[in-house]
Amino acid sequence: MDYKNSEAPVTTVTYDKVKVETPTHNIYEAISIIAKRANQINEDLKKELIDKLDEFATHNDSLEEVFENKEQIEVSKFYEKLPKPTAMAVEEWLNDRIYHRNPEETDKNQ
């Protein structure tokens, strides 16, 4: 998924509790789902950032020499400016872009 084009807010926002809990009718379940999605987003972003930084890495055996790589700094700054994974997850939740199901409820229906 392309997290770079996320329209999630960068700053803190107050959300309507009713809108957050509407899909599950339980605020705690909704927050649990959002938290799990935020963890997924965070892992994806971390892996992507590490992969990009490894492209610019210079492996040096000497501990005295430390090189500042401008490309690494720019990539790091770009990722720092992205919205937080929790904000992205809440935005996805409110726009019905997160699939969720409760296995206990599907077992009862069968």
VEXKEZA-307959 format. One record per residue: x, y, z of N, C-alpha, C, O in turn; residue in three letters. Coordinates in Angstrom, 1 decimal, decimal comma, always signed. Layout:
{n.east X; n.north Y; n.up Z; ca.east X; ca.north Y; ca.up Z; c.east X; c.north Y; c.up Z; o.east X; o.north Y; o.up Z; residu ALA} .
...
END
This chain:
{n.east +0,8; n.north -1,2; n.up +0,0; ca.east +0,0; ca.north +0,0; ca.up +0,0; c.east +0,9; c.north +1,2; c.up +0,0; o.east +2,0; o.north +1,2; o.up +0,5; residu MET} .
{n.east +0,4; n.north +2,3; n.up -0,6; ca.east +1,2; ca.north +3,5; ca.up -0,7; c.east +0,8; c.north +4,4; c.up +0,4; o.east -0,2; o.north +5,1; o.up +0,4; residu ASP} .
{n.east +1,7; n.north +4,5; n.up +1,4; ca.east +1,5; ca.north +5,3; ca.up +2,6; c.east +1,9; c.north +6,7; c.up +2,4; o.east +1,5; o.north +7,6; o.up +3,2; residu TYR} .
{n.east +2,6; n.north +7,0; n.up +1,3; ca.east +3,2; ca.north +8,3; ca.up +1,1; c.east +2,0; c.north +9,3; c.up +0,7; o.east +2,2; o.north +10,5; o.up +0,9; residu LYS} .
{n.east +1,0; n.north +8,7; n.up +0,1; ca.east -0,1; ca.north +9,6; ca.up -0,3; c.east -1,3; c.north +9,6; c.up +0,7; o.east -2,4; o.north +9,9; o.up +0,3; residu ASN} .
{n.east -1,0; n.north +9,2; n.up +1,9; ca.east -2,0; ca.north +9,2; ca.up +2,9; c.east -2,5; c.north +10,6; c.up +3,2; o.east -1,8; o.north +11,5; o.up +3,3; residu SER} .
{n.east -3,8; n.north +10,7; n.up +3,4; ca.east -4,4; ca.north +12,0; ca.up +3,8; c.east -4,6; c.north +12,1; c.up +5,3; o.east -5,4; o.north +12,9; o.up +5,8; residu GLU} .
{n.east -4,0; n.north +11,2; n.up +6,0; ca.east -4,1; ca.north +11,2; ca.up +7,5; c.east -3,4; c.north +12,5; c.up +8,0; o.east -2,5; o.north +13,0; o.up +7,5; residu ALA} .
{n.east -4,0; n.north +13,1; n.up +9,1; ca.east -3,5; ca.north +14,3; ca.up +9,7; c.east -2,1; c.north +14,0; c.up +10,3; o.east -1,9; o.north +13,0; o.up +10,9; residu PRO} .
{n.east -1,2; n.north +15,0; n.up +10,3; ca.east +0,1; ca.north +14,9; ca.up +10,9; c.east +0,0; c.north +15,3; c.up +12,3; o.east +0,8; o.north +14,9; o.up +13,2; residu VAL} .
{n.east -1,0; n.north +16,2; n.up +12,7; ca.east -1,1; ca.north +16,6; ca.up +14,1; c.east -2,2; c.north +15,8; c.up +14,8; o.east -2,9; o.north +15,0; o.up +14,1; residu THR} .
{n.east -2,4; n.north +16,1; n.up +16,0; ca.east -3,4; ca.north +15,4; ca.up +16,8; c.east -4,8; c.north +15,9; c.up +16,4; o.east -5,0; o.north +17,1; o.up +16,3; residu THR} .
{n.east -5,7; n.north +14,9; n.up +16,3; ca.east -7,1; ca.north +15,3; ca.up +15,9; c.east -8,0; c.north +14,5; c.up +16,9; o.east -7,8; o.north +13,4; o.up +17,3; residu VAL} .
{n.east -9,1; n.north +15,2; n.up +17,2; ca.east -10,2; ca.north +14,5; ca.up +18,1; c.east -11,2; c.north +13,9; c.up +17,1; o.east -11,8; o.north +14,6; o.up +16,3; residu THR} .
{n.east -11,5; n.north +12,7; n.up +17,3; ca.east -12,5; ca.north +12,0; ca.up +16,5; c.east -13,8; c.north +11,8; c.up +17,3; o.east -13,8; o.north +11,7; o.up +18,5; residu TYR} .
{n.east -14,9; n.north +11,7; n.up +16,5; ca.east -16,2; ca.north +11,4; ca.up +17,1; c.east -16,2; c.north +9,9; c.up +17,5; o.east -16,0; o.north +9,0; o.up +16,7; residu ASP} .
{n.east -16,5; n.north +9,6; n.up +18,8; ca.east -16,5; ca.north +8,3; ca.up +19,3; c.east -17,5; c.north +7,4; c.up +18,6; o.east -17,3; o.north +6,2; o.up +18,3; residu LYS} .
{n.east -18,6; n.north +8,0; n.up +18,3; ca.east -19,7; ca.north +7,2; ca.up +17,6; c.east -19,2; c.north +6,7; c.up +16,2; o.east -19,5; o.north +5,6; o.up +15,8; residu VAL} .
{n.east -18,5; n.north +7,6; n.up +15,5; ca.east -18,0; ca.north +7,2; ca.up +14,2; c.east -17,0; c.north +6,1; c.up +14,3; o.east -17,0; o.north +5,2; o.up +13,4; residu LYS} .
{n.east -16,2; n.north +6,2; n.up +15,3; ca.east -15,1; ca.north +5,1; ca.up +15,4; c.east -15,7; c.north +3,8; c.up +15,8; o.east -15,3; o.north +2,8; o.up +15,3; residu VAL} .
{n.east -16,8; n.north +3,8; n.up +16,6; ca.east -17,3; ca.north +2,5; ca.up +17,1; c.east -18,4; c.north +2,0; c.up +16,2; o.east -18,8; o.north +0,8; o.up +16,4; residu GLU} .
{n.east -18,9; n.north +2,7; n.up +15,3; ca.east -20,1; ca.north +2,3; ca.up +14,5; c.east -19,9; c.north +0,9; c.up +13,8; o.east -20,8; o.north +0,1; o.up +13,8; residu THR} .
{n.east -18,7; n.north +0,7; n.up +13,1; ca.east -18,6; ca.north -0,6; ca.up +12,4; c.east -18,7; c.north -1,8; c.up +13,3; o.east -19,2; o.north -2,9; o.up +12,9; residu PRO} .
{n.east -18,2; n.north -1,7; n.up +14,5; ca.east -18,2; ca.north -2,9; ca.up +15,4; c.east -19,2; c.north -2,8; c.up +16,6; o.east -19,5; o.north -3,8; o.up +17,2; residu THR} .
{n.east -19,8; n.north -1,6; n.up +16,8; ca.east -20,7; ca.north -1,3; ca.up +17,9; c.east -20,0; c.north -1,6; c.up +19,3; o.east -20,7; o.north -1,8; o.up +20,3; residu HIS} .
{n.east -18,7; n.north -1,5; n.up +19,3; ca.east -17,9; ca.north -1,7; ca.up +20,5; c.east -16,6; c.north -0,9; c.up +20,3; o.east -15,8; o.north -1,2; o.up +19,5; residu ASN} .
{n.east -16,4; n.north +0,2; n.up +21,1; ca.east -15,3; ca.north +1,1; ca.up +21,0; c.east -14,0; c.north +0,3; c.up +21,3; o.east -13,0; o.north +0,6; o.up +20,6; residu ILE} .
{n.east -14,0; n.north -0,6; n.up +22,2; ca.east -12,8; ca.north -1,3; ca.up +22,5; c.east -12,3; c.north -2,2; c.up +21,4; o.east -11,1; o.north -2,4; o.up +21,1; residu TYR} .
{n.east -13,3; n.north -2,9; n.up +20,8; ca.east -13,0; ca.north -3,7; ca.up +19,6; c.east -12,5; c.north -2,9; c.up +18,5; o.east -11,5; o.north -3,3; o.up +17,8; residu GLU} .
{n.east -13,1; n.north -1,8; n.up +18,2; ca.east -12,6; ca.north -0,9; ca.up +17,2; c.east -11,2; c.north -0,4; c.up +17,4; o.east -10,4; o.north -0,4; o.up +16,5; residu ALA} .
{n.east -10,9; n.north +0,0; n.up +18,6; ca.east -9,6; ca.north +0,5; ca.up +18,9; c.east -8,6; c.north -0,6; c.up +18,8; o.east -7,4; o.north -0,4; o.up +18,3; residu ILE} .
{n.east -8,9; n.north -1,9; n.up +19,2; ca.east -8,0; ca.north -3,0; ca.up +19,0; c.east -7,7; c.north -3,3; c.up +17,5; o.east -6,6; o.north -3,5; o.up +17,2; residu SER} .
{n.east -8,7; n.north -3,2; n.up +16,7; ca.east -8,5; ca.north -3,4; ca.up +15,2; c.east -7,6; c.north -2,2; c.up +14,7; o.east -6,7; o.north -2,5; o.up +13,9; residu ILE} .
{n.east -7,9; n.north -1,0; n.up +15,1; ca.east -7,1; ca.north +0,1; ca.up +14,6; c.east -5,6; c.north -0,1; c.up +15,1; o.east -4,7; o.north +0,2; o.up +14,3; residu ILE} .
{n.east -5,4; n.north -0,5; n.up +16,3; ca.east -4,1; ca.north -0,7; ca.up +16,8; c.east -3,3; c.north -1,8; c.up +16,1; o.east -2,1; o.north -1,6; o.up +15,8; residu ALA} .
{n.east -4,0; n.north -2,9; n.up +15,7; ca.east -3,4; ca.north -3,9; ca.up +15,0; c.east -3,0; c.north -3,4; c.up +13,6; o.east -1,9; o.north -3,8; o.up +13,1; residu LYS} .
{n.east -3,9; n.north -2,6; n.up +13,0; ca.east -3,5; ca.north -2,1; ca.up +11,6; c.east -2,4; c.north -1,1; c.up +11,7; o.east -1,5; o.north -1,1; o.up +10,8; residu ARG} .
{n.east -2,3; n.north -0,3; n.up +12,8; ca.east -1,2; ca.north +0,6; ca.up +13,0; c.east +0,1; c.north -0,1; c.up +13,1; o.east +1,1; o.north +0,3; o.up +12,6; residu ALA} .
{n.east +0,1; n.north -1,2; n.up +13,8; ca.east +1,3; ca.north -2,1; ca.up +13,9; c.east +1,7; c.north -2,6; c.up +12,5; o.east +2,9; o.north -2,6; o.up +12,3; residu ASN} .
{n.east +0,8; n.north -3,0; n.up +11,7; ca.east +1,1; ca.north -3,5; ca.up +10,4; c.east +1,7; c.north -2,4; c.up +9,5; o.east +2,7; o.north -2,6; o.up +8,9; residu GLN} .
{n.east +1,1; n.north -1,2; n.up +9,6; ca.east +1,7; ca.north +0,0; ca.up +8,9; c.east +3,1; c.north +0,3; c.up +9,3; o.east +3,9; o.north +0,6; o.up +8,5; residu ILE} .
{n.east +3,3; n.north +0,3; n.up +10,6; ca.east +4,5; ca.north +0,6; ca.up +11,2; c.east +5,6; c.north -0,3; c.up +10,7; o.east +6,7; o.north +0,1; o.up +10,4; residu ASN} .
{n.east +5,3; n.north -1,6; n.up +10,7; ca.east +6,3; ca.north -2,6; ca.up +10,3; c.east +6,6; c.north -2,4; c.up +8,8; o.east +7,8; o.north -2,5; o.up +8,4; residu GLU} .
{n.east +5,6; n.north -2,2; n.up +8,0; ca.east +5,8; ca.north -1,9; ca.up +6,6; c.east +6,7; c.north -0,7; c.up +6,3; o.east +7,6; o.north -0,8; o.up +5,5; residu ASP} .
{n.east +6,4; n.north +0,4; n.up +7,0; ca.east +7,2; ca.north +1,6; ca.up +6,9; c.east +8,6; c.north +1,4; c.up +7,3; o.east +9,6; o.north +1,9; o.up +6,7; residu LEU} .
{n.east +8,8; n.north +0,7; n.up +8,5; ca.east +10,2; ca.north +0,4; ca.up +9,0; c.east +11,0; c.north -0,4; c.up +8,0; o.east +12,1; o.north -0,1; o.up +7,8; residu LYS} .
{n.east +10,4; n.north -1,5; n.up +7,5; ca.east +11,1; ca.north -2,3; ca.up +6,5; c.east +11,4; c.north -1,5; c.up +5,3; o.east +12,5; o.north -1,6; o.up +4,8; residu LYS} .
{n.east +10,5; n.north -0,7; n.up +4,8; ca.east +10,8; ca.north +0,1; ca.up +3,6; c.east +11,9; c.north +1,1; c.up +3,8; o.east +12,8; o.north +1,3; o.up +3,0; residu GLU} .
{n.east +11,9; n.north +1,7; n.up +5,0; ca.east +12,9; ca.north +2,7; ca.up +5,3; c.east +14,3; c.north +2,0; c.up +5,4; o.east +15,3; o.north +2,5; o.up +4,9; residu LEU} .
{n.east +14,4; n.north +0,9; n.up +6,1; ca.east +15,6; ca.north +0,2; ca.up +6,3; c.east +16,2; c.north -0,2; c.up +4,9; o.east +17,4; o.north -0,1; o.up +4,6; residu ILE} .
{n.east +15,3; n.north -0,7; n.up +4,0; ca.east +15,7; ca.north -1,1; ca.up +2,7; c.east +16,3; c.north +0,1; c.up +1,9; o.east +17,3; o.north -0,1; o.up +1,2; residu ASP} .
{n.east +15,6; n.north +1,2; n.up +2,0; ca.east +16,1; ca.north +2,4; ca.up +1,3; c.east +17,4; c.north +2,9; c.up +1,9; o.east +18,3; o.north +3,3; o.up +1,1; residu LYS} .
{n.east +17,6; n.north +2,9; n.up +3,2; ca.east +18,8; ca.north +3,3; ca.up +3,8; c.east +20,0; c.north +2,4; c.up +3,5; o.east +21,1; o.north +2,8; o.up +3,4; residu LEU} .
{n.east +19,7; n.north +1,1; n.up +3,3; ca.east +20,7; ca.north +0,1; ca.up +3,0; c.east +21,3; c.north +0,4; c.up +1,6; o.east +22,4; o.north +0,0; o.up +1,3; residu ASP} .
{n.east +20,5; n.north +0,9; n.up +0,7; ca.east +21,0; ca.north +1,2; ca.up -0,6; c.east +22,1; c.north +2,3; c.up -0,6; o.east +23,0; o.north +2,2; o.up -1,4; residu GLU} .
{n.east +22,1; n.north +3,2; n.up +0,4; ca.east +23,1; ca.north +4,2; ca.up +0,4; c.east +24,2; c.north +3,9; c.up +1,4; o.east +25,1; o.north +4,7; o.up +1,6; residu PHE} .
{n.east +24,1; n.north +2,8; n.up +2,1; ca.east +25,0; ca.north +2,5; ca.up +3,2; c.east +26,4; c.north +2,3; c.up +2,6; o.east +26,6; o.north +1,6; o.up +1,6; residu ALA} .
{n.east +27,4; n.north +2,8; n.up +3,3; ca.east +28,8; ca.north +2,6; ca.up +3,0; c.east +29,4; c.north +1,7; c.up +4,1; o.east +29,4; o.north +2,2; o.up +5,3; residu THR} .
{n.east +29,8; n.north +0,6; n.up +3,8; ca.east +30,4; ca.north -0,3; ca.up +4,9; c.east +31,9; c.north +0,0; c.up +5,0; o.east +32,6; o.north -0,2; o.up +4,1; residu HIS} .
{n.east +32,2; n.north +0,3; n.up +6,2; ca.east +33,6; ca.north +0,7; ca.up +6,5; c.east +34,1; c.north +0,0; c.up +7,7; o.east +33,3; o.north -0,1; o.up +8,7; residu ASN} .
{n.east +35,3; n.north -0,5; n.up +7,7; ca.east +35,8; ca.north -1,3; ca.up +8,8; c.east +36,3; c.north -0,3; c.up +9,9; o.east +36,5; o.north -0,7; o.up +11,1; residu ASP} .
{n.east +36,6; n.north +0,9; n.up +9,5; ca.east +37,2; ca.north +1,8; ca.up +10,5; c.east +36,1; c.north +2,5; c.up +11,3; o.east +35,2; o.north +3,0; o.up +10,8; residu SER} .
{n.east +36,3; n.north +2,5; n.up +12,6; ca.east +35,4; ca.north +3,2; ca.up +13,5; c.east +35,6; c.north +4,7; c.up +13,6; o.east +34,7; o.north +5,4; o.up +14,0; residu LEU} .
{n.east +36,8; n.north +5,1; n.up +13,2; ca.east +37,1; ca.north +6,6; ca.up +13,3; c.east +36,4; c.north +7,4; c.up +12,3; o.east +36,0; o.north +8,6; o.up +12,6; residu GLU} .
{n.east +36,1; n.north +6,8; n.up +11,1; ca.east +35,6; ca.north +7,6; ca.up +10,1; c.east +34,0; c.north +7,4; c.up +10,1; o.east +33,5; o.north +6,3; o.up +10,0; residu GLU} .
{n.east +33,3; n.north +8,5; n.up +10,1; ca.east +31,9; ca.north +8,5; ca.up +10,1; c.east +31,5; c.north +9,4; c.up +8,9; o.east +31,9; o.north +10,6; o.up +8,9; residu VAL} .
{n.east +30,8; n.north +8,9; n.up +8,0; ca.east +30,4; ca.north +9,6; ca.up +6,8; c.east +28,9; c.north +10,0; c.up +6,9; o.east +28,1; o.north +9,2; o.up +7,3; residu PHE} .
{n.east +28,6; n.north +11,3; n.up +6,6; ca.east +27,3; ca.north +11,7; ca.up +6,5; c.east +26,8; c.north +11,6; c.up +5,0; o.east +27,4; o.north +12,3; o.up +4,2; residu GLU} .
{n.east +25,8; n.north +10,8; n.up +4,8; ca.east +25,3; ca.north +10,7; ca.up +3,5; c.east +24,1; c.north +11,5; c.up +3,3; o.east +23,1; o.north +11,3; o.up +4,0; residu ASN} .
{n.east +24,1; n.north +12,5; n.up +2,4; ca.east +23,0; ca.north +13,4; ca.up +2,2; c.east +21,7; c.north +12,6; c.up +1,8; o.east +20,6; o.north +13,0; o.up +2,2; residu LYS} .
{n.east +21,9; n.north +11,6; n.up +1,0; ca.east +20,7; ca.north +10,8; ca.up +0,5; c.east +20,0; c.north +10,1; c.up +1,7; o.east +18,8; o.north +10,1; o.up +1,8; residu GLU} .
{n.east +20,8; n.north +9,6; n.up +2,6; ca.east +20,3; ca.north +8,9; ca.up +3,8; c.east +19,5; c.north +9,9; c.up +4,6; o.east +18,4; o.north +9,6; o.up +5,1; residu GLN} .
{n.east +20,1; n.north +11,1; n.up +4,8; ca.east +19,4; ca.north +12,1; ca.up +5,6; c.east +18,1; c.north +12,6; c.up +5,0; o.east +17,1; o.north +12,7; o.up +5,7; residu ILE} .
{n.east +18,1; n.north +12,8; n.up +3,7; ca.east +16,9; ca.north +13,2; ca.up +3,0; c.east +15,8; c.north +12,1; c.up +3,1; o.east +14,6; o.north +12,4; o.up +3,3; residu GLU} .
{n.east +16,2; n.north +10,8; n.up +2,9; ca.east +15,2; ca.north +9,7; ca.up +3,0; c.east +14,6; c.north +9,7; c.up +4,5; o.east +13,4; o.north +9,5; o.up +4,7; residu VAL} .
{n.east +15,5; n.north +9,8; n.up +5,5; ca.east +15,1; ca.north +9,8; ca.up +6,9; c.east +14,1; c.north +11,0; c.up +7,1; o.east +13,1; o.north +10,8; o.up +7,8; residu SER} .
{n.east +14,4; n.north +12,2; n.up +6,7; ca.east +13,6; ca.north +13,3; ca.up +6,9; c.east +12,2; c.north +13,1; c.up +6,2; o.east +11,2; o.north +13,5; o.up +6,8; residu LYS} .
{n.east +12,2; n.north +12,5; n.up +5,0; ca.east +10,9; ca.north +12,3; ca.up +4,4; c.east +10,0; c.north +11,4; c.up +5,2; o.east +8,8; o.north +11,6; o.up +5,4; residu PHE} .
{n.east +10,6; n.north +10,3; n.up +5,7; ca.east +9,8; ca.north +9,4; ca.up +6,6; c.east +9,4; c.north +10,0; c.up +7,9; o.east +8,3; o.north +9,6; o.up +8,4; residu TYR} .
{n.east +10,2; n.north +10,9; n.up +8,4; ca.east +9,8; ca.north +11,6; ca.up +9,7; c.east +8,6; c.north +12,5; c.up +9,4; o.east +7,9; o.north +12,7; o.up +10,4; residu GLU} .
{n.east +8,5; n.north +13,0; n.up +8,2; ca.east +7,4; ca.north +14,0; ca.up +7,9; c.east +6,0; c.north +13,2; c.up +7,7; o.east +5,0; o.north +13,9; o.up +7,6; residu LYS} .
{n.east +6,1; n.north +11,9; n.up +7,4; ca.east +4,8; ca.north +11,2; ca.up +7,2; c.east +4,0; c.north +11,2; c.up +8,4; o.east +4,5; o.north +11,3; o.up +9,6; residu LEU} .
{n.east +2,7; n.north +11,0; n.up +8,2; ca.east +1,8; ca.north +10,9; ca.up +9,4; c.east +2,1; c.north +9,6; c.up +10,2; o.east +2,7; o.north +8,7; o.up +9,6; residu PRO} .
{n.east +1,8; n.north +9,6; n.up +11,5; ca.east +2,1; ca.north +8,5; ca.up +12,3; c.east +1,2; c.north +7,3; c.up +11,9; o.east +0,1; o.north +7,5; o.up +11,4; residu LYS} .
{n.east +1,7; n.north +6,1; n.up +12,1; ca.east +0,9; ca.north +4,9; ca.up +11,7; c.east -0,5; c.north +4,8; c.up +12,3; o.east -1,4; o.north +4,4; o.up +11,7; residu PRO} .
{n.east -0,6; n.north +5,3; n.up +13,5; ca.east -1,9; ca.north +5,3; ca.up +14,2; c.east -2,9; c.north +6,3; c.up +13,5; o.east -4,1; o.north +5,9; o.up +13,3; residu THR} .
{n.east -2,4; n.north +7,4; n.up +13,0; ca.east -3,2; ca.north +8,4; ca.up +12,3; c.east -3,7; c.north +7,7; c.up +10,9; o.east -4,8; o.north +7,9; o.up +10,5; residu ALA} .
{n.east -2,7; n.north +7,0; n.up +10,3; ca.east -3,1; ca.north +6,4; ca.up +9,0; c.east -4,1; c.north +5,3; c.up +9,2; o.east -5,0; o.north +5,1; o.up +8,4; residu MET} .
{n.east -4,0; n.north +4,5; n.up +10,3; ca.east -4,9; ca.north +3,4; ca.up +10,6; c.east -6,3; c.north +4,0; c.up +10,9; o.east -7,3; o.north +3,4; o.up +10,5; residu ALA} .
{n.east -6,4; n.north +5,1; n.up +11,7; ca.east -7,7; ca.north +5,7; ca.up +12,0; c.east -8,3; c.north +6,2; c.up +10,7; o.east -9,5; o.north +6,0; o.up +10,6; residu VAL} .
{n.east -7,5; n.north +6,8; n.up +9,9; ca.east -8,1; ca.north +7,3; ca.up +8,6; c.east -8,6; c.north +6,2; c.up +7,8; o.east -9,7; o.north +6,3; o.up +7,2; residu GLU} .
{n.east -7,9; n.north +5,1; n.up +7,7; ca.east -8,4; ca.north +3,9; ca.up +6,9; c.east -9,6; c.north +3,3; c.up +7,6; o.east -10,6; o.north +3,0; o.up +6,9; residu GLU} .
{n.east -9,7; n.north +3,3; n.up +8,9; ca.east -10,9; ca.north +2,8; ca.up +9,6; c.east -12,1; c.north +3,6; c.up +9,3; o.east -13,2; o.north +3,1; o.up +9,0; residu TRP} .
{n.east -11,9; n.north +4,9; n.up +9,4; ca.east -13,1; ca.north +5,8; ca.up +9,2; c.east -13,6; c.north +5,8; c.up +7,8; o.east -14,7; o.north +6,2; o.up +7,5; residu LEU} .
{n.east -12,7; n.north +5,5; n.up +6,8; ca.east -13,0; ca.north +5,4; ca.up +5,4; c.east -13,4; c.north +4,0; c.up +5,0; o.east -13,4; o.north +3,7; o.up +3,8; residu ASN} .
{n.east -13,6; n.north +3,1; n.up +5,9; ca.east -14,0; ca.north +1,7; ca.up +5,6; c.east -13,0; c.north +1,0; c.up +4,7; o.east -13,4; o.north +0,3; o.up +3,8; residu ASP} .
{n.east -11,7; n.north +1,2; n.up +4,9; ca.east -10,7; ca.north +0,5; ca.up +4,1; c.east -10,0; c.north -0,6; c.up +4,9; o.east -9,0; o.north -1,1; o.up +4,4; residu ARG} .
{n.east -10,5; n.north -0,9; n.up +6,1; ca.east -9,9; ca.north -2,0; ca.up +6,8; c.east -10,9; c.north -3,2; c.up +6,9; o.east -12,1; o.north -3,0; o.up +7,4; residu ILE} .
{n.east -10,5; n.north -4,3; n.up +6,5; ca.east -11,4; ca.north -5,5; ca.up +6,6; c.east -11,2; c.north -6,1; c.up +7,9; o.east -10,1; o.north -6,3; o.up +8,4; residu TYR} .
{n.east -12,3; n.north -6,4; n.up +8,6; ca.east -12,2; ca.north -7,0; ca.up +9,9; c.east -13,4; c.north -8,0; c.up +10,1; o.east -14,4; o.north -7,9; o.up +9,5; residu HIS} .
{n.east -13,1; n.north -9,0; n.up +10,9; ca.east -14,2; ca.north -10,0; ca.up +11,2; c.east -13,9; c.north -10,5; c.up +12,6; o.east -12,7; o.north -10,6; o.up +13,0; residu ARG} .
{n.east -14,9; n.north -11,0; n.up +13,2; ca.east -14,8; ca.north -11,6; ca.up +14,5; c.east -15,0; c.north -13,1; c.up +14,4; o.east -16,1; o.north -13,5; o.up +14,1; residu ASN} .
{n.east -14,0; n.north -13,9; n.up +14,5; ca.east -14,1; ca.north -15,4; ca.up +14,3; c.east -15,1; c.north -16,0; c.up +15,2; o.east -15,8; o.north -17,0; o.up +14,9; residu PRO} .
{n.east -15,3; n.north -15,4; n.up +16,4; ca.east -16,3; ca.north -16,0; ca.up +17,4; c.east -17,7; c.north -15,8; c.up +16,9; o.east -18,5; o.north -16,7; o.up +17,0; residu GLU} .
{n.east -17,9; n.north -14,7; n.up +16,2; ca.east -19,3; ca.north -14,4; ca.up +15,7; c.east -19,6; c.north -15,3; c.up +14,5; o.east -20,7; o.north -15,8; o.up +14,3; residu GLU} .
{n.east -18,6; n.north -15,5; n.up +13,6; ca.east -18,8; ca.north -16,4; ca.up +12,4; c.east -19,0; c.north -17,8; c.up +12,9; o.east -19,8; o.north -18,5; o.up +12,2; residu THR} .
{n.east -18,4; n.north -18,3; n.up +13,9; ca.east -18,6; ca.north -19,6; ca.up +14,4; c.east -20,0; c.north -19,8; c.up +15,0; o.east -20,5; o.north -20,9; o.up +14,8; residu ASP} .
{n.east -20,5; n.north -18,8; n.up +15,6; ca.east -21,9; ca.north -18,9; ca.up +16,2; c.east -22,9; c.north -18,9; c.up +15,1; o.east -24,0; o.north -19,5; o.up +15,2; residu LYS} .
{n.east -22,7; n.north -18,3; n.up +13,9; ca.east -23,6; ca.north -18,2; ca.up +12,8; c.east -23,7; c.north -19,5; c.up +12,0; o.east -24,6; o.north -19,7; o.up +11,3; residu ASN} .
{n.east -22,7; n.north -20,3; n.up +12,2; ca.east -22,7; ca.north -21,6; ca.up +11,3; c.east -23,4; c.north -22,7; c.up +12,0; o.east -23,4; o.north -23,8; o.up +11,4; residu GLN} .
END
